[in-house]
């Protein structure tokens, strides 16, 4: 989250000296300051304006016994307008130094905002590198709905989870899903620990009793999908469709309960490819932590996190998120149903294809006996940030997709969902774009009732 930097009054000069580096020379140009926040309807201060991040290179050193984190973030970005300053989101942690293009930069902090003033202003279109060195005890944050995110200490390590804004608790960045980037993450921990992250492990080295694990994510990723899991995990490696590397990391207490369900990852990915198109990333897998570590599963990119051994439905849900939510990301948090409605409907389809209830039977069950909050607000218009993960977004979002399937038939429906994943692969999309896409793929069909009553309507629609 971000705030614009303010001029520091004279009475706060000592504080300014403590919080700023060297003076900034903008060459006399009246370049603007990058915006603090991108104006998300539910998290308006998340992310920042004026630049687009291409790559994060993070070097983290963590000691579980002391809970101390030391980090260096090298951020490669492109200025989208002339800038005399830009903002990074960072909650807590002490900033030790900031450099831009190798030169020391002036900086200041206000709450969760780190404002950087380079020695020379940045021109529109210029690619630049910012390096932030930081340290301290990373925070566990509380979401508007009461769940925990950020940096979560565990019984034998730590777990970093970012939805919706928790990643700012462990590295500075442009923390909004609209700005995706590639990642290199190096984690140094005591030699007896494993450190797991997104993508592929590229190296592992040990020196003086500490081991550094290097992970690389070559496909674009929203920062809320980045994860680090530190613990005494049991790692297993296998392959999925087309030789896809599958890496699972399971905390020892969950190893026995997780083995059978995690063994189904290749089969579930094969089923998902048949229904939704090619898998969008270069590796897959799962992280199984202790059931008390987070209390919820999360679709962290390539390697979803589960609080204890998942059941099959939850595993299907998080794996299908790799298509819908991870590869096709939400343009804003108002578009959350495009993540959760798709992943929930995939559960229904998997049941239908594996001798469970049909999607129609599941739909009817929710319509007739669903929870009251299913109709509390429309999927495309949650009432506040505290409700973006409610039943209206998940189950009623899935019901919207089932109504589309009823309207267009199976052949066109699968053309729609596969085409949507392909058209926005590694990008972002919003609800208005999905509506236009569906109408374009099925000309002559009338979707007005679906949009009016099921997607945007208040209360329970009068007819199923």
N, C-alpha and C positions, 0 to 999 in steps of 0.2 A: 504494500500500500504506500501511497506517496502523498507528499505535500510539497508545495512550492517553497523554495528557500526565501526567507525574509531577511532584510537588512538588519544587522545586529546593532542595537543602540550602544552608545558609548559606555553606559554603566555595565554592559555585559562583555567588555573587551577581554577580560581574563578568560571567560568561557569561550569566546571566539578563538583565542589563541590555542585553547585546549582542543578545539574541534576542527580546526582548519589547517591545511598545509600551506604551501607557498602561494603567493599571489597569482592571479590569473591575468594573462595578457590577451585581450581579444583583438588587438590591433586597431582599436578605435571603431570597430564595426558594431553596429547596434543589432547584433544577432539575438534572437529570442532564447528564453530558457525552455527546454523541453517540458512538455506538459506533465503534471503530476497526476497520474491516473488517466485511463482511457474512457472514462464515463460509463463503465459497465452498469446496467440498471440495478444490480444487486450488490456489486462491490465496486463502487465508483472510483475508489482510489487505487485499485489494483492496476498493475501495469503502468506504463509511462509513454508519453508521446515524444515525437521528434527523432526516433531512431528505430531500427529493426535489427534484432540480434540474429547473427548467422551461426555462431558457435560459442559454446561454453567449454572451457577447459578448467576443471576443478581439481585441486590437490588438497585432500583432507587428511588430517592426522587426528585420530581419536583414541583416547584411553578410557575404556569403560569404567575403571575403578575410580577415576577422578571426575568423569563426565566432562572432560575438557576437550574442546575442538579447536584446532588451529587450521585455518584454511587460506588458500590463495585461489582467487577466481580470475581467470583471464577471459575477458568477454570481447569477442570480435563482433562488431556491429557496423551498420551503415546509417549515416545521418539522413533522415528524410526531409530535413530542412536545415537552413543555417542555424547553428547553435552556439551560444556562449556558455551554456550549461545544460546538463541532462541529469535525470533522476534514476536511481536504482532502488528497488524495494528490498529492505533488510530490516528484520524485526529482531531487536536485541543484538547481542554480540558486540564486541569492541572493534572498531575500525582502527587498524594500525598504520596503514598507509594506502594512498591511492595514486596511481600513475596513469597517464593517458599518453599513448605513443612513446612510452619510455621516459617521459618527463613527469616530475612530481606535480600533482594537481591539487588545487585548493578544494576543500570539501567541507560540508556541514551536515548536521543531522537534525531532524525534527520528527520525533516519534519513530515511525517505521520508514522514514524517508532518508535516503542518502543522496544529497545533491552534490554533483561533481562539476567543478569549473576548470576546464582544461587550461593549460598555459597559453594556448592559442585557440581561437574559436574554430569550430568545425563547419565546413561548407556542405551544403546539400549534396548528397550523392557520395560523400567521402566515406571510405571505410576506415575505421579506427579500432584500436585495441585499448581497453581499459583493464587495469590490473588492480584488484583490491585484495589487500592482506588483512585478515581479521582473526579474532580469537575469542574464547570465552566458553560459557556454558550455554549451549543452544536451548531454546525454549520449546516447551510443549504449548501449543495454542489451542484455544477452544473455539469451535465453529459456532455460528449463530444457532445451529440446531443442537448444540451441546456436546457434539462428538469432539474427539481429540485429534489433532494433526500437528504437523511440524516435526520436531525431533522428539521421539518417544523413547526414553530409557526402558530397557527390557531386563529380564532376570539375568541375562548374561551378555548384554550388549546394548544395541540401540536399533531403532527402526525409524526411517524418515519417510513421511507421507505428506502429500502436498495438496489434496483437494479440499477446498478450492484455492487457498492462498498460503498453505503451510510451508511451501518450499522457501519462502523468504526467511524462515527461521534458521536455515542452514547454509544458504548462499545468496549473495546479492544478485539481482537480475530484473528482467522485465516480466513480472509474474502475472501475466494474463494469458488465457488460452489462445488469443488471437496472434501471439508472437511465438512461433515455433523455431527451434534451432537444433543443431546437432550437438553431441556431447562427447567429451572425454572426461571420465571420472576416475581419479586415482585415490584410493583409500588406504592409509597406513594404520595398522592396528597391531597390538601385541601378537607375537608369533602364534599363540594358541588359538587365535580367532580367525574366522572366515569373514570376508567382506564381499557382499554380492550387490550388483547394481543392474541397470538396464543394458540390453544389447549383448555384446560378445566380450568375453574376457580376452584381453590381448597380451597380458604379461602378469607374472607374479615373481617378486624378488624378496629375499629375506636378508636383512643386515642388522647386526647388533640387537637381535631379539625381537625385531619388528618386521612385519611383512607388508609389502605394498601390493595391492591388487589393482590392476588397471582394466577398466571397462570402457567400451566404445559403443556409442549409438550413432550409426551413420545415417539413419532416416530421421527427418524432422520430428521433434517431440515438444509438446507443451511442457512448461516447467512443472506443472502440478502432477505430471505423470512420471517425473523423475523420482527414483527411490535409492536409498542405501540401506542395506540390512547387515548388521554386524552381530555376530554370535558364533556359537559353536555348532554350526549347521552341518548336516550331512548332505553333501552334494551328489547328485546323480546326473549323468549325461546320456541321452539317447537321441534318436532322430525321429522326425515327423515326416509329413508328406514331402516328396522330392528331396529327401536328405536334409531337411530343415533341422538345425541343431536345437535340441530341447534340453534346457538346464533347469533342474529343480533344486531348491535349497530348503531343507526341512529341519526345524529345531528338534533336537533329539527326542523330547517327550511326545512329539507328534508323528514320529517316523512310522510306527506300525500302523496307526490309524489312517495315514495318508497314502500308503503305498499303492493300494488297489485303485483308488480314484485317480491319483496322479498318473498311473500307468495308462489311463484312458486319454491323456492329452493328445497323442497322435491321432487316435480315432476321431476325437471331437474336432480337431483341426481339419481332418479330411472331410468330415460331414459339413463343416462350416464352409470350406472351399467350394464344395458342390453347390451349396445354397447361396453363398454371398460373393463368390469370386476368389481370385488368388489371395493367399495370405499376404498382408502388406509389408511384413518386416523380415529381417534376415535371421532371426532367432525367436525362440518361444520358451515357455517354461512357467515356473511358479515359485513363490516364496511362501512357506508356511511357518508362521511365527506362533507364539503362544496365544491361547484364546483370550488372555487378558491384556495383551500388548496394545491392541487398537480397538477390538470389538466389532470391526466391520471389514469386509473385503474391499479391495480397490484395484482398478484396472491399470496399475502401473505398467508402462509400455514394455512389451515383450515378456514381462515377468510379473504377473498379477500377484498381489499379496493377499493371503488368507489368514484369518484369526483362528488357527487350529485347522484340522483336517476338513476340507470342504465336502459338501455333498455334490452330486453330479450336476444338479441344476445350477448351483452357484458357480461351479467350474465352467459350465457352458456359458453362463452370463458374462463372466469376466474375460473368457477367451474371445467371445464374439465382440466384446468391446474393442478388441484390437482393430476390428474393421470400423465400428461405429462408436466414436468417442475418442479413439486414439489416432487412427489414420485420418478419418473424417472427424475433425474436432469441432467443438462448438465455437461459433463466432463470438458469443457472449454467454454468460451464465443463464440468461433467459432461454437459451436453446438447449437446456439440459435434457429435455425430453427426447431430443434426437440421439442422445447417448443412451439414456435409460429405457426409453420405449422400445428401441431396436433390440437392446440386449435382453430385455424381459420377454419380448415376443419371440426371440430365438429360443428361450426356454420352452415356450409353448410349442414351437415347431419341433424341437428335439423330442419332447414328450410324444408328439403326434407321430413322429417317425420311429419311435422305439416302444411301441405297444402301450403307450400311456393315453391319457385323454386327448381328444382332438383339440386343436386350437379353438374350434367353435364351442366345444364343451367348456373349455376354460373360460372363454369369453362370456358365455352364458352364466357360468357360476359367479363370476365377478359382477355381472350386471344384476343378477337376482339377489346375491347374498354378499356382495363386497362390503368392505368397511365403509363407515360413514365418510371418512376423509377422502375416499375415492372421488367424491363429487364436491369437495370443498372449493376447488378452483379449477380452471381449465389447464391442461398440460402445458400449453404455450404461454401461460401467464400466471406463474406462481405469485402468491401474494407478497412474499418477502424472501430475503436470503435464508431465513430459517426454515423455509418450506420447499427448497429446490430438490430435496430428496424424499418427498412425500409420495404416498400412493398415487396421487393424481398424476405425477410425473412418470412413475414407473408403470403401474398397471393400466391406468387410463391412457397413457402414451401408447402402450401396446395395443389397446383396444382401437385406437385411431388406425394403426397399421392393419389390424384385422378388418376394419370397415373398408379400407382401401382394397384389401385383397378380395373381400366380398364383391366389391363394385367392379373390379377389372378382371377377376379370374386369376388362376394360378400362373399361367404363362406370362401375362403382362406384369403381375405382381413381382415375380422373380426378376423380370427384366428391369423393373424399377429399382429394387433394392440392390441388385448387382451393379446396375448402371450408376446409381447414386454413389456407391463405394468407389467405383472406378473414376467417376468424374471429379471427385473431390479428394482423391488419394493424396495423403500427406498434406492436406490443406485444412481449411475451416469452412463452415457453412452455417446458414441460419434457417429459421423456420420459413420465412417468406420464400427463400430460394427453393426449399423442399416442396412447398405448395406449387410453385411454378413448374418445377421439374416433373411432378406427378401429372399435372394437367397437360404438359407437353407430351409425355409418354403415353397418355391415354386420351387422345382427342375424341371428343364426342361423348365422353362420360361426364356425368353431373356429380361434382364433388361438393356442391354448395352446402348440403346438409352436414357432411362430414366436417368441413371446416367450421361451420357456424355452430353446430351443436356439440361435436365431440372434441375438436381441437381448441376452439376459443370460447365455447359456450359455458355459461354458469349453470351449476346444478346438474342433475341427472337427466340425460336426454330422454324424451318421452317414449321412444321406440328403440329397441335393440336392433 
